[in-house]
Amino acid sequence: MDQSVVRGMARWPDVPAVYDWLALDRRGNWLLREPGSERFGRIDNAALRDFISRNYAADERGGWFFQNGPQRVYVKLAYTPLVLHYEGEALFDHCGRPVESLETYLDDEGSLLILGQRGIGLLDDRDLARFADAAQALPRLARSEVETRFGFVSNPAISLR
């Protein structure tokens, strides 16, 4: 991060982190908690989705968050912190960043996981067909092991507060 930005943020008062407000679904959609409800609805505003995506990162504890000025808004994950999809032959994460596949796994639920340079990602189910023939040869993982093995927190409201 640019040091002038870091110095500018240091002048802000302590701002508490936000939990249970933002979520990421299994298809890479950003979801916002509906006022007065436990439900989350899809964010349809393209500018807001892009802003969140540009400021999405992980902390040292494995919590993924959206940096909103001096405040961290932690993201509740439906599964992995990244959701991947293909555009032609190129692989991208849900934030629009290219991904280089380092390792590929199949979990015990039939989901395909791809480890890239930024971390583990779930392949969007609409792209699973391209792996149908190779699926049996992929290393297997139990879904219950994925969070610990790849060092992320799927529900920061429970694990990081």
N, C-alpha and C positions, 0 to 999 in steps of 0.2 A: 504494500500500500504506500502511496506517496506520503512522505514524511510531513509535508505541509498539512495534509488532511489529518494525519494522526495528531499533530500539534493542535490543530483547530478543534478536534474532538475532545482533547484533553481539557479544554476550557469549559465544556458543558458540565453541568452538575451531574451527579450520579443519577442515571435513569435506569429504573428496573427493567429487566427483560420481560418480554411478553410470552405467555404460553397459551395453548388452546385457542388460538386465533386464526392460524394459518395451517393448511395441510396440503399434502401432495398425494394425489391418487395414483393408482397403478398404470395409468396411461399418460402421466406427466402433466396433468391438469392441476393448476393452483386452485385451492378451495379456501373460501373465507367463511368463518363462522357467522351464521345468521344471527342477528340481534335477538336476544331473549330466547335463544334456542341452543340445543346441543348439536343441531344439524349444520353441515357445511354445504355451501353452494359454490358452484364453479364461478371463477372470476372471468367475466366476458370482456372486460375492458382491456384491449390489446396493449395500451400504454402502461397500465398497471402491471400486467403480466410481464412485460419486458423489463420494467423497473425492478421487480422482484427477482427475475432471472439474472439480471446484471449484478445484483447484490447478494447472491446466494452463495454461502460458504459454510465450512465446518469449523468448529472450535476444537481445542485440544482434548476435549472430553468425548468427542464424537457426536456432538449435537449439531445438527444442520440448522442454519438460521438465515434470515433475510435481514441485512443491515439497513435499518431505516434511520439515517442520521446517526445520533449517538445511541440509539436503541436497537437491541437485538430482538427480533421476533422469531422465536423458535418454531420449527416446522414439525408437525406431526406427520409421520411417514406411513403410508399404507403398506409399504414393504421396504424398498431400498431408497437411499438418498438421491439416486439418479434413475431416470427412466430413459431408455434408449430406443431409438428408432432409426430405420434406414431411409435415406433419400437417395434413390438409385443404388449405387454400391457403397456409398459413404455412410458411416455410422455417426449419429449425433445424439447428444443428451437433450433432455427436455428444455434446457436453457438455450439451445441452438449452437452449442460448442461441439466441434468435431471430437470424436473419441477414437483412440487407437485401442483395439482389443488386445489385451495381454493374456487373458485366460478366459475360458468359457466353461460354465457349469450348468447342470440340470438339477433342480431341486426335487424333493420328493412329492411335490404337487404338480410337477410338469412345467414349472416356470423356468425360463432360460435366464441365467445371470451372466453378465459379462464384466470382468474386471478391466478397468481402463486406468489411465494415468491419474484421474481425479477420485477414483474409488469404484465401488461396486454399483452396477446398475442392472435393473430389471429390463429385459427386452419387452417392448410393447407387444401385447398379444397379437396384434395385427401383422406383426413381422415374424411370427413363429414358423410359418410354413417353409421359409428358406432353410431352416435347421432340421426339418422332419427326417431326412435321411441320415443325418449325422448324430441325432439325439442319443441313440443307444450307446455310442462310443464316448460320450462326454462324461467327465468325472461327476459323481453324484454328491449332493449336499442335502442335509436335512434343513428344512426351512428354519427350524428352531435354533440352528447353529449359525445362521448367516450373520445376524447382528453382531454377535461376539467375535466371530472369525474375522469380519471385515471392519470392526471397530467403529460402528455407528450406533446411534440411539434413535429408535423409531418413535418413542413417545417421551420427548424431553420433559413434559409436565410431570411425569412420574419419576424419571431417572435423574434429572439435572437440577431440580429446584433446591 
